Amino acid sequence: MNRKNIWIHICIAVVVITFAAILGQIRRWQMSPTFRTERPNVERNTTQKPTTVKRSTAESEPEVLVKFRPNVTLADIKKIVGKNNDRIEDEIEAVKGLVSIDDLDNADAKTVAEQYAAMSDLVLYAQPNDIIKLDDPAQTFSPKDLLQRESELGDNLPNDPMFGEQWALSNTGQNGGKENADLAAIKAWLKNKGSDEIVVAVLDTGVDYTHPDLVSNIWFRPDNVPQYKDDELGTFNDLRGFNGIDNQKDPMDDNGHGTHCAGIIGAEGNNDQGIAGINWKVQIMPLKFLGGGGFGTTKDAIEAINYAIDRKRNGVNLRVISASWGSTAYSKALEDVIRAAGEEGILFVAAAGNNGTSNDRSPHYPSNYDLPNVISVAALDRNDQLASFSNFGVKTVHIAAPGKEILSTWLNEDYREASGTSMATPYVSGVAALILATEPNLSVEKLRERLLKSVDKIDSLNGKIESGGRLNAAKALGN
């Protein structure tokens, strides 16, 4: 091959290689997705149409709670929200004009709330959807040696083998306690041990409804009560109560806190197993809004209460909501829905908190809401002393109940001791249910009054608690 032919072949090879490279790049362009880089919005866009935004778990909750004025219709609200590139995540039916709003621009919740609050001619208030978390002191498992021989329990007492360790119900001075520093439960039970006609809702982490000491006292939606449906959130699996975290799941407890509170109210009594609740018979409705880590949001608590109100309106004899949690963040929306529950005849019993501080000076919610259906509860130890962790307040904390080293039900068929105003609260809720079992038509105002007047005065609570005393179940039942 001469030199001229060599250069011809080289040129042909270069052309072929170049063409192949270009063709390959074209194919890669055809197979690759098209990406478009845009500058993120610094300010909220109030003109573009709503879009669907995929959120992480942490971003999945609505940012704000907004209450519009009475003259603003739902159709108007939808238009206003749409113009702000937001969406109505849920309408709270129990409080007219109250909606939770999801911002589709991922703006800061405070910024979104301020924008709606500025619409003063249309909006009464707008607030961020705050995080709520449990704040009880450390909890310890109960040792297995708490099991008592039935012969040690004496006559006329429940045969539940751990009853001897339930000092809050019967304090004989066990484990260094003070004799009779209890709720006088045994004397109360001579008149009434509870009724499965009364429903008490536990607003918490859910309830282990399979626990053998609770299973017979768990509320189950009757056939004549329609399944719960929400226009925005859809249909709920509410056979055993409400799950505000995931409406497709039932309210099974994955933390333990709610199950502990439920056992205090209504672990089945005299069933030769575990412990006895202050009610031997009752219906416990789980309202789950706190997750396994003990965290939830104001909106989820509101939606759970909204559910409870709906069930009451549909014929469920729900008379008490027990709320063993709290926050220092004031929410007008939460206050409004608790007020709505009171208007439906539902008592709301709330933990005073566990900071060892005065709620008169540093408010704690929901226990600090000044509403006619709210009772705030402090915690006592087995010597009738205010527990060191318990909040107090002569103007804002109404009553005290046992709340330290309280034995109750736990996950996986277990039992555990726990301390906190969280434990004192369900004792008050449970005694309220006992009263209603005796006087089912008692109004919420009269029920609250009865509880506050049924205390044993304690010197150490003078100037600390409004009633100045510890709840007495026997007095509450007039026995």
C-alpha positions in Angstrom: 0.0 0.0 0.0 1.4 3.4 -1.0 1.6 6.5 1.2 -1.4 8.1 -0.6 -3.6 5.1 0.1 -2.6 5.0 3.8 -3.7 8.6 4.3 -7.0 7.9 2.6 -7.7 4.9 4.9 -6.7 7.0 8.0 -9.2 9.8 7.0 -12.0 7.3 6.5 -11.3 5.7 9.9 -11.4 9.1 11.6 -14.7 10.0 9.9 -16.2 6.6 11.0 -15.1 7.0 14.6 -16.3 10.6 14.8 -19.8 9.6 13.4 -20.0 6.7 15.9 -19.2 8.9 18.8 -21.9 11.5 17.7 -24.5 8.7 17.3 -23.7 7.3 20.7 -24.1 10.7 22.4 -27.5 11.2 20.6 -28.7 7.8 21.9 -27.6 8.7 25.5 -29.6 11.9 25.3 -32.6 10.0 24.1 -32.3 7.5 27.0 -31.6 10.0 29.8 -34.4 11.9 31.7 -34.6 15.7 31.1 -33.6 17.7 34.1 -34.4 21.4 34.6 -32.6 23.5 37.2 -34.6 26.3 38.7 -33.8 28.9 41.3 -35.7 28.1 44.5 -38.5 30.5 45.6 -37.3 32.7 48.4 -40.7 34.2 48.9 -44.1 32.5 49.0 -45.6 32.3 45.5 -49.3 33.4 45.6 -50.1 33.1 41.9 -49.0 29.8 40.6 -51.3 26.8 40.5 -51.1 24.2 43.3 -48.7 21.3 42.6 -48.1 18.0 44.2 -45.0 18.0 46.4 -43.4 14.8 47.6 -42.5 15.3 51.3 -40.3 13.5 53.7 -41.8 12.0 56.8 -40.8 15.1 58.8 -42.5 17.4 56.4 -45.7 15.4 56.0 -47.7 17.2 58.7 -49.7 20.4 57.8 -47.8 23.5 58.8 -50.6 25.7 60.2 -54.0 25.8 61.9 -56.2 28.6 60.7 -59.6 29.6 61.9 -61.6 31.8 59.5 -64.3 34.2 60.5 -67.9 32.8 60.6 -69.0 34.6 57.4 -66.3 32.9 55.3 -67.6 29.8 53.7 -65.7 26.6 53.0 -65.8 27.4 49.3 -64.3 30.8 50.0 -61.6 29.2 52.2 -60.6 26.8 49.4 -60.2 29.7 47.0 -58.0 31.7 49.5 -55.9 28.6 50.2 -55.5 27.8 46.5 -54.3 31.3 45.7 -51.6 30.9 48.2 -50.5 27.7 46.6 -51.6 25.8 49.7 -54.1 23.0 50.3 -56.6 22.3 53.0 -55.2 19.2 54.7 -58.3 18.8 56.9 -61.4 20.6 58.0 -62.1 20.3 61.7 -65.8 19.8 61.6 -66.4 20.3 65.4 -65.1 24.0 65.2 -66.6 26.0 62.4 -64.0 27.7 60.2 -61.0 25.7 61.6 -58.8 24.1 59.0 -55.3 22.6 58.9 -53.3 24.0 55.9 -50.5 22.3 54.0 -48.1 24.8 52.3 -46.9 23.4 49.0 -43.9 25.8 48.7 -42.2 24.3 51.8 -42.2 27.7 53.5 -41.5 28.1 57.2 -44.6 27.4 59.4 -44.2 30.7 61.2 -44.1 32.6 57.9 -47.2 30.8 56.6 -49.1 31.5 59.9 -48.1 35.2 59.7 -49.4 35.5 56.2 -52.8 34.1 57.1 -53.0 36.1 60.4 -52.5 39.2 58.3 -55.8 38.6 56.6 -57.6 40.0 59.7 -60.8 40.7 57.8 -61.1 37.0 57.0 -59.1 35.1 59.7 -59.6 35.0 63.5 -56.2 33.3 64.2 -53.5 31.3 62.5 -50.9 29.3 64.4 -48.1 26.8 63.6 -48.8 23.1 64.1 -46.6 22.5 67.1 -44.8 19.3 68.1 -46.1 17.6 71.3 -44.0 15.0 73.2 -44.3 13.0 76.4 -42.3 14.3 79.3 -42.8 11.8 82.1 -40.0 10.9 84.5 -38.0 7.7 83.9 -39.9 4.5 84.0 -38.8 1.2 85.4 -40.0 -2.4 84.8 -41.9 -3.9 87.7 -40.0 -6.9 89.2 -41.6 -10.3 88.9 -41.7 -10.7 92.6 -44.7 -8.3 92.7 -46.9 -11.4 92.2 -48.8 -11.9 95.5 -50.3 -15.0 96.9 -54.1 -14.8 96.9 -54.2 -15.6 100.6 -52.3 -12.4 101.4 -55.0 -10.2 99.9 -57.7 -10.8 102.5 -61.4 -10.9 102.0 -63.6 -8.6 99.8 -60.7 -7.7 97.6 -60.2 -8.4 93.9 -58.3 -11.6 93.2 -56.0 -9.9 90.8 -52.6 -11.2 92.0 -50.7 -7.9 91.8 -53.4 -5.9 93.6 -51.3 -5.9 96.8 -48.8 -3.6 95.0 -51.5 -1.1 93.8 -51.0 1.3 96.7 -53.0 4.0 94.9 -56.1 1.9 95.3 -55.3 0.5 98.8 -52.4 1.9 100.7 -51.7 -0.3 103.7 -48.2 1.2 104.3 -46.6 -1.3 101.9 -43.1 -0.3 100.7 -42.7 2.6 103.1 -46.0 4.2 102.2 -48.5 6.0 104.5 -51.6 4.0 105.4 -54.8 5.2 103.8 -52.9 7.6 101.5 -55.0 6.3 98.6 -58.2 6.8 96.6 -60.4 4.7 99.0 -61.1 2.4 96.0 -62.2 -0.6 98.1 -64.9 1.5 99.8 -66.0 2.9 96.5 -66.3 -0.5 95.0 -68.9 -1.4 97.6 -71.2 0.9 95.7 -70.1 0.5 92.1 -67.3 -1.2 90.2 -67.9 0.4 86.9 -70.1 -0.1 83.8 -69.5 -1.2 80.2 -72.1 1.5 79.3 -69.5 4.2 79.9 -66.9 5.0 77.3 -63.6 6.7 78.3 -61.2 7.8 75.6 -57.5 7.6 76.1 -55.8 10.3 74.0 -52.3 9.1 73.8 -50.0 6.6 72.0 -52.8 4.1 71.4 -53.7 1.1 73.6 -52.6 -2.5 73.3 -56.1 -3.8 72.9 -54.9 -7.4 72.9 -53.5 -7.2 76.5 -55.3 -9.9 78.5 -56.1 -7.5 81.3 -57.6 -5.0 78.9 -59.1 -6.9 76.0 -62.6 -7.3 77.5 -62.8 -3.6 78.4 -61.8 -2.2 75.0 -64.4 -0.2 73.0 -65.5 -1.8 69.8 -67.5 0.2 67.3 -71.1 -1.0 67.4 -72.8 -2.1 64.3 -75.3 0.8 64.5 -72.5 3.4 64.5 -71.3 4.2 61.0 -67.6 3.9 60.1 -65.8 7.2 60.5 -65.3 9.1 57.3 -63.6 12.5 56.8 -64.1 14.5 53.6 -60.4 15.3 53.3 -58.7 12.4 55.1 -60.9 9.6 53.8 -62.2 6.5 55.6 -60.7 5.4 58.9 -60.3 1.9 60.3 -62.0 2.8 63.5 -63.3 -0.6 64.8 -61.3 -0.1 68.0 -60.8 3.6 68.0 -58.8 6.2 66.1 -55.4 6.5 64.6 -54.5 10.0 63.7 -51.0 9.1 62.5 -52.2 6.6 59.9 -55.9 6.3 59.3 -55.5 2.9 57.5 -54.2 1.4 60.7 -55.9 0.7 64.0 -54.8 2.4 67.2 -52.4 -0.2 68.5 -49.9 1.1 71.0 -46.2 1.0 69.9 -44.9 2.9 72.9 -46.5 1.6 76.1 -47.6 4.9 77.6 -51.2 4.8 76.5 -51.5 1.2 77.5 -50.3 2.1 81.0 -52.8 4.9 81.3 -55.6 2.6 80.0 -54.8 -0.1 82.7 -55.2 2.5 85.5 -58.6 3.4 84.2 -59.9 0.0 83.4 -57.8 -3.1 83.7 -60.4 -5.8 84.2 -60.9 -6.4 87.9 -61.3 -9.7 89.7 -60.3 -11.8 86.7 -57.5 -13.5 88.6 -54.9 -11.8 86.4 -52.5 -8.9 86.8 -54.0 -5.8 88.3 -57.4 -4.1 88.8 -58.4 -0.8 87.2 -60.3 1.8 89.2 -63.2 0.5 87.0 -63.5 -3.3 86.8 -65.8 -2.8 83.8 -65.7 0.1 81.4 -65.2 0.8 77.6 -61.8 2.3 76.8 -61.6 4.0 73.4 -58.0 4.4 72.1 -57.3 7.8 70.4 -53.8 7.5 69.0 -52.0 10.7 68.1 -48.5 10.1 69.5 -46.1 7.7 67.8 -43.7 5.1 69.1 -41.2 7.7 70.1 -43.8 9.7 72.1 -44.1 12.5 69.6 -47.1 13.9 67.9 -48.6 17.2 66.7 -51.3 19.6 67.9 -53.2 19.0 64.7 -53.3 15.2 65.3 -54.5 15.8 68.8 -57.2 18.1 67.5 -58.3 15.6 64.8 -58.5 12.8 67.5 -60.8 15.0 69.7 -62.8 15.9 66.6 -63.3 12.1 66.0 -64.4 11.7 69.6 -67.0 14.4 69.2 -68.2 12.8 66.0 -68.6 9.4 67.7 -70.5 11.1 70.6 -72.9 12.7 68.1 -73.4 9.3 66.5 -74.6 7.7 69.6 -71.5 6.5 71.4 -71.7 7.2 75.2 -68.3 8.8 75.3 -68.2 11.0 78.5 -64.5 11.4 79.4 -61.3 12.1 77.5 -58.1 11.3 79.4 -55.0 13.3 78.2 -51.7 12.4 79.9 -49.4 14.8 77.9 -48.8 18.5 77.4 -46.8 21.4 76.0 -45.8 24.9 76.9 -47.1 26.1 73.5 -50.5 27.7 73.6 -52.9 26.7 70.8 -56.2 28.5 70.4 -57.2 25.8 68.0 -56.7 23.0 70.6 -58.6 25.1 73.1 -61.5 25.6 70.7 -61.9 21.8 70.0 -61.7 20.9 73.7 -64.4 23.5 74.4 -66.5 21.9 71.6 -66.0 18.5 73.4 -67.4 20.1 76.6 -70.4 21.4 74.7 -71.1 17.8 73.7 -71.0 16.7 77.4 -67.4 15.3 77.4 -65.1 15.9 80.4 -61.4 16.6 79.5 -58.9 15.5 82.2 -55.4 16.7 81.6 -52.0 16.1 83.2 -50.5 19.2 85.0 -47.0 18.4 83.7 -43.7 17.1 85.2 -41.4 20.1 85.5 -41.8 20.7 89.2 -42.9 24.2 88.5 -45.9 26.5 89.0 -48.5 26.5 86.1 -49.7 29.8 87.5 -46.4 31.3 86.4 -45.4 29.1 83.5 -48.6 27.8 81.7 -48.8 24.1 80.6 -51.3 23.1 78.0 -53.9 21.6 77.6 -54.2 21.5 81.4 -54.1 25.3 81.7 -57.1 26.0 79.4 -59.7 27.8 81.5 -62.7 25.8 80.3 -65.6 24.4 82.3 -64.9 20.9 81.1 -61.2 20.8 81.9 -59.6 19.3 85.1 -55.9 19.7 85.7 -54.2 16.9 87.7 -51.1 16.9 89.9 -49.3 13.8 91.2 -48.8 12.5 94.7 -46.4 9.9 96.1 -47.4 7.0 98.4 -47.0 9.3 101.5 -49.5 11.9 100.3 -46.8 14.3 99.4 -46.7 16.3 96.1 -44.3 14.4 93.9 -41.0 16.3 93.3 -41.6 16.3 89.5 -45.2 17.4 89.6 -46.3 20.8 88.5 -48.7 22.7 90.8 -50.6 26.0 90.9 -53.4 27.1 93.2 -55.1 28.9 90.3 -54.5 26.4 87.5 -54.1 22.9 88.9 -57.4 21.6 90.3 -56.8 18.2 92.0 -54.2 15.7 93.0 -54.1 11.9 92.6 -51.5 9.2 93.0 -48.8 9.4 90.3 -45.5 7.9 91.6 -44.5 4.3 91.2 -47.8 3.3 89.7 -48.2 -0.3 88.6 -50.2 -0.8 85.4 -50.4 -2.7 82.1 -47.7 -2.5 79.5 -47.0 -3.9 76.0 -46.6 -7.6 75.3 -48.9 -8.8 78.1 -46.5 -7.1 80.6 -46.8 -4.8 83.6 -44.7 -1.9 84.6 -44.3 0.8 87.3 -44.3 4.3 85.9 -44.3 7.8 87.5 -45.7 11.1 86.3 -48.8 13.3 86.2 -49.6 11.1 83.3 -50.4 8.3 85.8 -52.4 10.6 88.2 -54.6 11.8 85.3 -56.3 8.4 84.4 -57.1 7.9 88.1 -59.3 11.1 87.9 -60.7 10.0 84.5 -61.4 6.5 86.0 -63.2 7.9 89.0 -65.3 10.2 86.7 -66.4 7.0 84.9 -67.3 5.4 88.2 -69.5 8.3 89.1 -71.2 8.1 85.7 -71.7 4.4 86.1 -73.8 5.4 89.2 -75.4 8.6 87.8 -75.2 8.2 84.0 -77.2 11.5 83.3 -74.9 13.7 85.3 -73.9 16.8 83.3 -70.2 17.6 82.6 -70.4 20.6 84.9 -71.9 18.6 87.8 -69.4 15.8 87.2 -66.5 18.2 87.4 -67.9 19.8 90.5 -68.4 16.4 92.1 -64.8 15.4 91.5 -63.3 18.6 92.9 -65.5 18.5 96.0 -64.7 14.8 96.8 -61.1 15.4 98.0 -59.4 14.6 101.2 -57.7 17.9 102.3 -54.0 17.6 102.7 -51.9 20.2 104.5 -49.0 19.9 102.0 -51.3 20.8 99.1 -52.6 23.9 100.8 -51.7 26.9 98.5 -50.4 24.4 95.9 -53.6 23.0 94.4 -57.0 24.7 93.9 -59.0 22.0 95.8 -56.2 21.5 98.3 -56.7 17.8 98.3 -56.4 14.3 96.9 -59.3 12.7 95.1 -61.4 10.2 97.1 -63.3 7.8 95.0 -65.6 6.7 97.8 -66.6 10.3 98.6 -67.2 10.9 94.9 -69.7 8.1 94.8 -71.3 9.3 98.0 -70.2 6.3 99.9 
